[in-house]
Amino acid sequence: MHPALSLSKGLFLSPQKIAAACAMVLAVCSPAQAQAIEPFDHLHLAVSDVEQARDWYIQHMGGNPGETPDAVAWGTWPVDHPLPIQLLFTLSDGARPSAGSSIDHIGFSFADLDATVSTLRAAGVTIVSPVAEVPGLGKHAVAQDPWGTTLVLVQDSNTLGIHHVELRVADPSESLGWYARVFGGERTKYKGIVDAVVYRGLGVFYLLAVKDGDAAPSPGHAIDHLGFGPIDLDKVVGALTADGVKFISNPNPRLNPACRVVTADSANGGQGLRRLYCEDPPQLAHRTVFLDAPGGVRIELVQHLEAGGH
């Protein structure tokens, strides 16, 4: 069985283990920190052709044009937070496949999985594993995009569109507890079976984790990193710093618009005046900072300074 079908393998815990995991989560979760950041923001994929990737996900996975030409969104644009979850694409010719990395795959849900897989197959999409019934979880199939990202396709009528992302970490319960404590979200059991954190912004999205002590860190793979969207980046960075998190980029970023200083020619009556000209940003203004989470998962925090105008 393809590794992406791990939703059906190794996640059936005994009642004793479930109770122990829940107790540990309650012990480490801080409600104040858990709400310091708004719901899940984006996934960043490395592709060799950004425009082609954008069109591929719109056509085959039901996305909509995103905030910028290199993005695909699921959900309609509101006038304020939260923003819809997006896939963002970055140009890379050497990204390794996502399967087996710390960010193993992305899940998408469809109302009729059999019909969807038939349509995808006819369109030339690579189907790694055909539709199969997974006990307790329903129908699943596995596909792969042209750039190495594994896609688990599920039939979950309650949550259509982009559905989940699966992490591979040494201690799933500890890792999910960390995400819930630091980034918010609600600890839950997907369909009463799979340990998860659920985010409820413009829809429902699950962060799943399975045990894998050998998974490679996410940077350099087809799914490069996860993104969360704080409303107050400074507050979140302060909380993370106090929590001992190590940042891999400037933890106090400031917006640097495309500005230039122009000196008027004094010979033509300009008297040598210096003026500052700034171009409008090509997308919504935002600030970002990167960190590495436990288990080799790279994370981007992005503070959208404006949310309207869509």
C-alpha positions in Angstrom: 0.0 0.0 0.0 1.2 3.5 -0.9 2.6 5.3 2.2 0.1 8.1 1.7 -2.6 5.7 2.7 -1.3 5.8 6.2 -4.6 7.2 7.3 -5.7 3.6 7.4 -2.6 2.2 9.0 -1.0 2.5 12.4 -3.5 5.1 13.7 -5.9 2.8 15.7 -4.9 3.5 19.3 -6.1 1.6 22.3 -8.4 3.4 24.8 -5.6 3.6 27.3 -3.3 5.3 24.8 -6.0 7.7 23.7 -6.7 8.7 27.3 -3.0 9.2 28.0 -2.6 11.3 24.8 -5.5 13.5 25.8 -4.2 14.0 29.3 -0.8 15.1 27.9 -2.5 17.6 25.5 -4.5 19.1 28.3 -1.4 19.4 30.4 0.6 21.4 27.8 -2.0 23.5 26.1 -2.2 27.2 27.1 -5.5 28.8 26.1 -3.9 32.2 25.9 -1.2 31.0 23.4 -3.6 28.7 21.5 -5.6 31.7 20.3 -2.7 33.9 19.5 -2.8 33.1 15.8 -5.6 32.7 13.4 -6.4 29.6 11.4 -4.2 27.7 8.9 -3.1 30.0 6.0 -1.3 28.2 3.2 0.9 25.4 1.9 3.9 26.3 -0.2 4.7 24.0 -3.2 8.0 23.9 -5.2 7.3 23.5 -8.9 9.2 23.9 -12.2 6.4 25.9 -13.8 4.4 28.2 -11.6 1.7 29.2 -14.2 1.2 25.5 -15.2 0.9 24.4 -11.6 -1.7 27.1 -10.8 -3.8 26.1 -13.7 -3.4 22.4 -12.9 -4.7 22.8 -9.4 -7.6 25.0 -10.5 -8.6 22.5 -13.2 -8.1 19.2 -11.3 -8.5 20.0 -7.6 -11.3 22.6 -7.8 -9.3 25.7 -6.7 -10.0 29.3 -7.5 -7.5 32.0 -8.5 -5.7 33.2 -5.4 -4.3 36.4 -4.0 -1.6 36.6 -6.7 -0.8 34.9 -10.0 1.2 32.3 -8.1 -1.6 31.2 -5.8 -4.7 29.0 -5.8 -7.3 29.4 -3.1 -10.1 27.3 -1.7 -13.0 29.4 -0.5 -14.3 32.9 -1.4 -12.4 36.1 -0.5 -13.9 37.9 2.5 -13.3 41.6 3.3 -11.4 40.7 6.5 -9.7 37.8 8.3 -9.7 34.9 8.1 -8.5 34.5 4.5 -9.1 31.3 2.5 -6.5 28.6 2.6 -4.2 28.9 -0.4 -1.5 26.9 -2.3 1.4 29.1 -3.1 3.9 28.1 -5.8 7.6 28.8 -5.9 9.9 28.1 -8.8 12.3 25.1 -8.3 13.7 22.5 -10.7 15.2 20.2 -8.1 12.5 19.6 -5.5 12.3 16.0 -4.2 8.9 14.3 -4.0 6.8 15.0 -0.9 6.1 11.4 0.0 8.3 10.3 3.0 9.2 13.9 4.0 7.9 15.5 7.2 5.1 17.1 5.1 4.0 13.9 3.3 0.9 14.8 1.4 -2.1 17.1 0.9 -5.7 15.8 1.1 -8.6 16.9 -1.1 -12.2 15.9 -0.6 -14.8 15.2 -3.3 -18.5 14.4 -3.2 -18.2 11.5 -5.6 -14.7 10.0 -5.5 -15.2 7.3 -8.0 -16.4 9.8 -10.7 -13.6 12.2 -9.8 -10.8 9.6 -10.1 -12.2 8.4 -13.4 -12.2 12.0 -14.7 -8.6 12.6 -13.4 -7.4 9.4 -15.0 -9.0 10.3 -18.3 -7.2 13.7 -18.1 -3.8 12.0 -17.7 -3.4 12.6 -14.0 -1.1 10.0 -12.3 -3.3 7.8 -10.1 -0.9 6.0 -7.7 -3.6 4.0 -5.9 -7.2 3.5 -7.1 -10.3 4.1 -5.0 -10.4 1.8 -2.0 -12.6 1.6 1.1 -10.6 2.4 4.3 -12.3 0.9 7.4 -13.9 3.7 9.4 -12.6 6.4 7.1 -14.5 5.8 3.8 -13.2 6.0 0.3 -9.6 7.0 -0.5 -7.4 7.2 -3.5 -3.9 8.5 -4.1 -2.7 10.7 -7.0 0.4 12.7 -7.7 0.8 16.1 -9.3 3.3 16.6 -12.1 5.9 18.1 -9.7 6.1 15.4 -7.0 3.4 16.3 -4.5 1.4 13.3 -3.2 -2.4 14.0 -3.1 -4.7 11.8 -1.0 -8.2 12.0 -2.4 -11.0 11.3 0.0 -14.8 11.3 0.0 -16.0 13.5 2.8 -19.2 15.3 1.9 -18.9 17.5 5.1 -15.6 19.0 4.0 -15.2 19.4 0.3 -12.2 21.0 -1.4 -8.8 21.2 0.3 -9.2 18.8 3.3 -6.0 18.1 5.2 -2.2 17.9 5.3 -0.4 15.0 6.9 2.8 15.4 8.9 5.3 12.5 9.5 7.0 13.0 12.9 8.5 10.8 15.6 5.8 11.6 18.2 2.5 12.5 16.6 0.6 13.3 19.8 3.4 15.5 21.2 3.7 17.2 17.8 0.0 17.9 17.4 -0.1 19.2 21.0 2.6 21.6 20.1 0.7 22.9 17.1 -2.5 23.4 19.0 -0.7 25.1 21.9 1.4 27.4 19.7 -0.9 28.0 16.7 -4.3 27.4 18.0 -6.9 25.0 16.5 -8.9 22.3 18.2 -7.6 18.9 19.0 -9.9 16.3 17.6 -10.2 12.8 16.1 -11.0 12.8 12.4 -14.0 10.5 12.1 -13.3 9.5 15.6 -10.1 7.6 14.6 -7.3 9.8 13.4 -5.6 12.2 15.8 -5.7 15.7 14.4 -5.9 19.4 14.9 -8.8 21.1 13.1 -8.9 24.7 11.9 -12.3 26.4 11.3 -11.8 29.5 9.2 -13.7 29.8 6.0 -14.1 26.0 6.1 -12.8 23.0 7.9 -9.2 21.9 7.5 -7.3 19.1 9.3 -3.7 18.9 10.3 -2.9 15.1 10.7 0.2 13.5 12.0 1.5 9.9 11.8 4.5 8.3 13.4 7.7 8.2 11.3 11.1 8.6 12.9 12.9 8.6 9.5 11.0 11.3 7.6 13.3 13.9 5.9 12.9 17.6 6.8 10.4 19.4 4.5 12.7 22.0 2.9 13.8 21.0 -0.6 10.8 18.7 -1.1 7.7 19.3 -3.2 5.7 20.6 -0.2 8.3 23.0 1.2 6.5 24.5 4.2 3.3 25.2 6.0 2.0 28.7 6.6 0.0 30.2 9.5 -1.5 33.7 9.6 -1.2 35.7 12.7 -3.1 39.0 13.0 -0.4 40.3 15.4 2.9 38.9 14.3 4.9 40.7 17.0 2.8 39.1 19.7 3.1 35.7 18.2 6.9 36.0 17.7 7.2 37.0 21.4 5.2 34.0 22.5 7.2 31.7 20.4 10.5 33.2 21.5 9.5 32.7 25.1 8.6 29.1 24.2 12.2 28.5 23.0 11.5 28.4 19.3 14.4 29.2 17.0 13.7 31.4 14.0 15.6 30.9 10.7 14.8 34.4 9.4 14.6 37.9 11.0 11.9 37.5 13.7 11.2 41.2 13.6 10.5 41.8 9.9 9.5 45.2 8.6 7.7 45.9 5.3 10.2 47.2 2.7 8.2 48.5 -0.2 9.9 49.3 -3.5 11.1 52.8 -2.8 13.7 55.0 -4.3 15.2 58.4 -3.6 15.2 60.8 -6.6 17.2 64.1 -6.5 15.9 66.9 -8.7 18.4 68.4 -11.1 19.3 71.8 -9.6 20.5 73.0 -13.0 16.8 72.7 -14.2 15.3 74.6 -11.3 15.0 71.6 -9.0 17.3 73.1 -6.4 18.7 69.6 -5.6 15.6 68.4 -3.7 15.5 64.8 -2.6 12.1 63.0 -2.9 11.1 59.5 -1.9 9.0 57.6 -4.4 7.4 54.3 -3.4 5.7 51.9 -5.8 2.4 50.2 -4.8 3.1 46.6 -3.8 2.1 44.0 -6.4 0.0 42.1 -3.8 -1.5 42.6 -0.4 1.0 44.0 2.0 2.3 41.4 4.4 5.2 40.5 6.8 6.7 37.1 7.1 9.1 35.1 9.4 10.3 31.5 9.1 11.0 28.9 11.8 11.6 25.1 12.0 9.0 23.2 14.0 9.7 19.9 15.8 10.2 17.0 13.4 11.8 19.0 10.6 8.6 20.9 9.4 9.4 24.4 8.1 6.8 27.0 9.0 6.1 30.5 7.6 4.2 33.0 9.7 2.6 35.6 7.4 0.8 38.7 8.7 -1.6 40.1 6.1 -1.6 43.8 6.8 -4.6 44.2 4.6 -7.4 41.8 3.9 -9.8 43.7 1.8 -9.7 44.6 -1.9 -10.5 41.2 -3.3 
